[in-house]
Amino acid sequence: MAGEQRGLAVTLCRDPRRFAELREEWEGLHRGCAASTPFQSHAWLHSWWLSYGSNGRLRVVLARRDGRLIGAAPLMLVHRPMPLLVPVGGGISDFFDILVDDEDAKNALVALERGLDRVARHAVIDLREVRPGAAVEELYDMWSGARCRLADSTCMELPAEPIEELVKRMSSSRAQRVRAKLRKIDALKIEDRVVAEHELPDAVGHLLRLHELQWQGRGVNVEHLKPRFAQHLVRATRRMVRDGEAAVTEFRLDGEVVAAKMTLQSGHLTGGYLYGAHPGLRDKKVDVATMLLRHDAHLATSTGRSVLSLLRGSESYKSHWRPETVTNQRLLLSRPELEPLLRLRESQVTARDWAAATVNSRLPVVREWRERLNSLRAEGTRR
């Protein structure tokens, strides 16, 4: 074991400029980690930091063997409600994971565990939205300190197949209705076009305006209306489009953009991240979700992916396709002496999740007021 670990080095990156300079070797590591998702790309994480990061909080653990980057854990330090190490990219990223070189995974994990143990001297590690099969699950299993596993968001996944094959998953009557909806979309001659890199700033802006229109009066996510979110998407997708990790598609009817979609990809996964659609499409009885899913299914199969992720959320329209339900995990880790703090964090998360589930199931009026409040906040954001 000592021989295998010879040449291993662990460092902590706290300088955003140094993080920016890691781009080339980070992307090589990202490509060499089969479990990685688009949300672990350097383009996404560095852009997120520029929009959402705080001075002095960056904590990126780096593992090298003979100078070559073989592992990375992108974290940041927060102090509320207690000292915590949380993922870079949190909030607007659907999945978190560490990166490990598949060809040297054992050494990468050993080194990252050592590094995380050092950096978590006074804080609990709180990792949200860990997708089943993530590389960090192996680190969790080998962790020698205190730990806890909780359920997080629900996601849904389909096999990456052409829409004609996905329709076969449905009951015959529903499949027949979906085929009729697809014929209607084709009869209206709605055309889709993947925008070029130089068009992204305008295309992202148009997508977000359509997204706002689509959710008007129904409790839009206020973060999606903020300039920092738009700036992040433009920055990140410029590089991700160049690297084949993202596509922004516009859907036109009679020459007018009536819908737009951002799709992210890496490894074996394609995921529809964000879309916007003009409310007028409802008047024309266009099934927007089906139109967008057909596009993403084609993109996934044409690029050789195996999983078409519908990402976070268990909305009823997703269930029509009989997807596999996948529950993300929340992993809590700490040194042995900080176990009381970890258990306190566990109780906080459990109590909050219970309260949210109770409100959603028993007090629908609260949901209505929350949507109204979000709409009012959205109005304030626009002003």
C-alpha positions in Angstrom: 0.0 0.0 0.0 2.8 2.4 0.9 4.4 1.7 -2.5 1.1 2.4 -4.3 0.8 5.8 -2.5 4.4 6.9 -3.3 4.2 10.2 -5.2 0.8 11.2 -3.9 0.4 14.8 -2.9 -2.7 16.7 -1.5 -3.0 20.4 -1.7 -5.8 22.9 -0.9 -6.7 25.6 -3.4 -8.1 28.7 -1.8 -7.2 31.2 -4.5 -9.9 31.8 -7.2 -7.2 32.8 -9.7 -5.4 29.5 -9.2 -8.8 27.7 -9.6 -9.2 29.5 -12.9 -5.8 28.3 -14.0 -6.7 24.7 -13.4 -9.0 24.6 -16.4 -7.0 22.4 -18.8 -6.0 19.7 -16.3 -9.4 19.9 -14.6 -11.2 19.2 -17.9 -8.8 16.3 -18.5 -9.8 14.8 -15.1 -13.5 15.5 -15.8 -13.3 13.5 -19.0 -11.4 10.7 -17.2 -14.1 10.3 -14.5 -17.0 8.2 -15.9 -19.3 9.1 -13.0 -19.0 12.9 -13.6 -21.9 15.0 -14.8 -21.9 18.4 -16.6 -22.1 20.1 -13.2 -18.5 19.0 -12.4 -17.0 20.6 -15.5 -14.6 23.4 -14.9 -16.6 25.7 -17.1 -19.7 25.3 -14.9 -18.0 25.5 -11.5 -15.7 28.4 -12.3 -18.5 30.4 -13.8 -20.6 29.6 -10.8 -17.9 30.9 -8.5 -17.6 34.2 -10.4 -21.4 34.7 -9.9 -22.0 33.3 -6.4 -18.6 32.8 -4.7 -17.5 34.8 -1.6 -14.0 36.0 -0.9 -12.0 33.8 1.3 -14.4 30.8 1.2 -13.0 28.7 -1.6 -11.8 25.2 -0.5 -10.9 23.0 -3.4 -9.0 19.8 -2.4 -6.6 18.6 -5.1 -4.9 15.2 -5.3 -1.9 14.6 -7.5 0.3 11.6 -8.3 3.8 12.5 -9.6 2.4 15.9 -10.4 -0.6 14.7 -12.4 -4.1 15.7 -11.2 -6.0 12.5 -10.3 -8.7 13.9 -7.9 -10.6 17.0 -7.0 -13.2 18.0 -4.4 -14.7 21.5 -5.2 -16.0 22.9 -1.9 -16.5 26.2 -0.1 -16.7 27.2 3.6 -19.9 28.7 5.0 -20.6 29.6 8.6 -24.4 29.4 8.9 -26.1 27.7 10.6 -22.7 26.3 11.7 -19.3 25.8 10.1 -19.9 23.7 7.0 -18.0 22.7 3.9 -20.5 22.6 1.0 -20.3 22.1 -2.7 -19.2 24.8 -5.2 -22.1 25.0 -7.6 -24.8 24.5 -4.9 -28.4 25.7 -5.4 -28.5 25.8 -9.2 -26.6 22.5 -9.9 -28.7 19.3 -10.0 -25.8 17.0 -9.1 -22.7 17.1 -6.9 -19.7 14.8 -7.1 -15.9 14.8 -6.6 -13.7 13.9 -9.5 -11.4 10.9 -9.6 -9.3 9.6 -12.4 -10.8 6.2 -13.2 -7.4 4.8 -14.0 -6.0 5.7 -10.6 -9.2 5.9 -8.5 -7.9 4.0 -5.4 -5.1 6.4 -4.9 -7.2 9.4 -5.7 -9.8 8.5 -3.1 -7.1 7.8 -0.5 -5.5 11.2 -1.1 -8.9 13.1 -1.2 -9.9 11.5 2.1 -6.7 12.6 3.7 -7.2 16.1 2.3 -10.8 16.4 3.4 -9.9 15.2 6.9 -7.5 18.1 7.1 -9.7 20.8 5.7 -12.7 19.7 7.8 -10.8 20.3 11.1 -13.5 22.6 12.4 -16.4 22.0 10.0 -18.9 19.4 9.0 -18.9 18.3 5.3 -22.4 18.6 3.9 -22.7 17.3 0.4 -26.1 17.7 -1.3 -27.5 16.2 -4.5 -25.2 13.2 -4.7 -26.4 11.1 -7.6 -26.4 7.3 -7.0 -23.2 5.9 -8.5 -21.3 9.1 -7.8 -17.6 8.8 -7.1 -18.0 10.4 -3.7 -20.1 7.4 -2.6 -16.8 5.4 -2.5 -15.2 8.1 -0.4 -18.2 8.0 2.0 -17.8 4.2 2.4 -14.1 4.5 3.3 -14.5 7.6 5.6 -13.1 6.8 9.0 -14.9 9.5 11.0 -18.6 10.2 11.6 -21.0 10.1 8.7 -24.7 10.1 7.8 -26.7 9.5 4.7 -30.0 11.2 4.0 -32.4 11.4 1.0 -32.3 14.5 -1.1 -34.1 15.5 -4.3 -36.0 13.1 -6.6 -34.8 12.8 -10.2 -36.2 10.9 -13.1 -34.2 9.1 -15.9 -35.0 7.5 -19.2 -32.7 5.4 -21.5 -31.2 7.5 -24.2 -33.4 6.3 -27.1 -35.2 7.9 -30.1 -38.6 9.3 -29.2 -40.3 6.5 -31.2 -38.8 4.0 -28.7 -39.6 6.0 -25.7 -43.2 6.2 -26.7 -43.4 2.4 -26.6 -42.8 2.6 -22.8 -46.3 4.1 -22.4 -49.7 2.5 -22.4 -51.2 2.1 -25.8 -53.8 4.8 -25.3 -51.3 7.3 -24.0 -48.8 6.4 -26.7 -51.4 7.1 -29.3 -52.1 10.5 -27.9 -48.4 11.4 -27.8 -48.0 10.4 -31.4 -50.9 12.7 -32.3 -49.2 15.5 -30.4 -46.0 15.0 -32.3 -47.9 15.0 -35.6 -49.5 18.3 -34.6 -46.1 19.8 -33.8 -44.8 18.7 -37.2 -48.0 20.0 -39.0 -47.4 23.5 -37.4 -43.9 23.3 -38.9 -42.1 24.3 -35.6 -38.4 24.3 -36.5 -35.6 23.7 -34.0 -32.1 25.1 -34.4 -29.1 24.7 -32.2 -27.5 28.2 -31.8 -23.9 28.9 -32.5 -21.4 30.0 -29.8 -21.4 33.6 -30.8 -25.2 33.8 -30.5 -25.3 32.5 -27.0 -25.7 35.8 -25.1 -28.8 36.8 -27.1 -30.1 33.2 -27.1 -29.7 32.8 -23.3 -31.4 36.2 -22.7 -34.3 35.1 -24.9 -34.6 31.8 -23.1 -34.8 33.5 -19.8 -37.5 35.9 -21.0 -39.6 33.0 -22.3 -39.0 31.2 -19.0 -40.3 34.2 -17.1 -43.4 34.4 -19.4 -44.0 30.8 -19.0 -44.1 31.0 -15.2 -45.8 34.4 -14.8 -48.2 34.3 -12.0 -47.3 30.8 -11.0 -44.3 31.3 -8.6 -41.2 31.6 -10.8 -37.9 30.7 -9.2 -36.7 34.3 -8.5 -33.1 33.3 -8.9 -33.7 32.6 -12.6 -34.5 36.3 -13.1 -31.4 37.7 -11.5 -28.5 39.1 -13.7 -25.9 36.9 -11.9 -27.8 33.8 -13.1 -27.9 35.0 -16.7 -24.2 35.9 -16.6 -23.3 32.5 -15.2 -25.3 30.7 -17.9 -23.7 32.7 -20.7 -20.2 32.3 -19.3 -20.5 28.6 -18.7 -22.3 27.6 -21.9 -19.8 29.5 -24.1 -17.1 27.0 -23.1 -19.4 24.0 -22.7 -20.8 24.5 -26.2 -17.3 24.6 -27.5 -16.4 21.4 -25.6 -19.6 19.6 -26.7 -21.0 19.7 -23.2 -24.0 22.0 -23.8 -26.5 23.0 -26.4 -29.0 25.9 -26.5 -31.8 25.2 -29.0 -34.4 27.7 -30.3 -37.8 26.6 -31.6 -39.4 28.8 -34.2 -42.9 29.1 -35.5 -43.4 31.4 -38.5 -39.9 32.8 -37.9 -40.5 33.7 -34.3 -38.7 32.1 -31.4 -41.5 30.5 -29.3 -39.5 28.2 -27.1 -35.8 27.7 -26.1 -34.0 24.9 -24.3 -30.6 24.5 -22.6 -29.3 20.9 -22.5 -26.2 19.8 -20.7 -24.1 16.7 -21.4 -21.1 14.8 -20.3 -19.9 11.2 -19.9 -23.0 9.0 -20.5 -25.6 11.6 -19.4 -27.7 14.2 -21.2 -30.0 16.4 -19.1 -32.5 19.1 -20.0 -31.5 21.9 -17.6 -33.8 24.9 -18.3 -36.4 25.9 -20.9 -38.8 28.7 -21.7 -41.9 28.6 -23.8 -44.3 31.3 -24.9 -47.8 30.9 -23.3 -49.3 31.2 -26.8 -48.2 27.7 -27.6 -50.8 26.5 -25.1 -53.5 28.2 -27.1 -52.3 26.2 -30.2 -52.5 23.1 -28.0 -48.8 22.4 -28.5 -47.4 19.9 -25.9 -44.2 21.7 -25.2 -42.8 19.0 -22.9 -43.1 16.4 -25.6 -41.6 18.6 -28.2 -38.6 19.3 -26.0 -38.2 15.7 -24.9 -38.0 14.6 -28.6 -35.2 17.1 -29.1 -33.2 16.0 -26.1 -33.7 12.3 -27.0 -32.3 13.0 -30.4 -29.4 14.9 -29.0 -28.6 12.2 -26.5 -28.7 9.4 -29.1 -26.7 11.3 -31.7 -23.9 12.0 -29.3 -23.7 8.4 -27.9 -25.1 9.0 -24.4 -26.9 6.2 -22.6 -29.0 8.2 -20.0 -31.5 10.9 -20.6 -32.0 12.6 -17.3 -35.1 14.7 -16.6 -33.1 16.1 -13.7 -34.6 17.3 -10.4 -38.3 17.2 -9.8 -41.1 14.6 -10.0 -43.6 16.6 -12.0 -46.6 14.5 -13.3 -45.8 15.1 -16.9 -42.5 13.3 -16.5 -44.2 10.3 -15.0 -46.1 9.7 -18.2 -42.9 8.4 -19.8 -42.5 5.7 -17.1 -39.0 6.8 -16.2 -36.8 5.3 -13.5 -37.1 7.3 -10.2 -33.6 8.1 -8.8 -33.2 9.7 -5.4 -30.2 11.9 -4.8 -28.4 11.6 -1.5 -27.2 14.1 1.1 -23.9 12.9 2.7 -22.7 14.3 6.0 -19.1 13.7 7.0 -17.0 14.9 9.9 -14.0 14.0 12.1 -14.8 11.7 15.1 -14.5 14.6 17.5 -17.1 16.6 15.6 -19.7 13.9 15.6 -22.0 15.9 18.0 -22.0 18.8 15.5 -22.7 16.3 12.6 -25.7 14.9 14.6 -27.0 18.4 15.2 -26.8 19.1 11.5 -28.6 15.8 10.8 -31.4 16.8 13.1 -31.7 20.2 11.6 -32.0 18.8 8.1 -34.4 16.1 9.1 -36.7 18.5 10.9 -36.7 20.9 8.0 -37.5 18.2 5.5 -40.3 16.9 7.7 -41.8 20.4 8.0 -41.7 21.0 4.3 -43.3 17.6 3.5 -46.1 18.3 6.0 -46.8 21.7 4.6 -46.9 20.4 1.0 -49.2 17.5 1.8 -51.5 19.0 4.4 -51.5 22.8 3.9 -51.9 23.5 0.1 -52.9 27.1 0.9 -49.3 27.6 2.1 -48.0 26.5 -1.3 -50.4 29.0 -2.9 -49.1 31.9 -0.7 -45.6 30.8 -1.5 -46.2 31.0 -5.2 -47.8 34.5 -4.8 -44.8 35.6 -2.7 -42.5 34.4 -5.4 -44.5 36.3 -8.0 -44.3 39.5 -6.0 -40.5 39.0 -5.5 -40.2 38.4 -9.2 -42.0 41.7 -9.9 -39.5 43.4 -7.5 -36.6 41.8 -9.3 -37.8 43.1 -12.7 -38.0 46.7 -11.2 
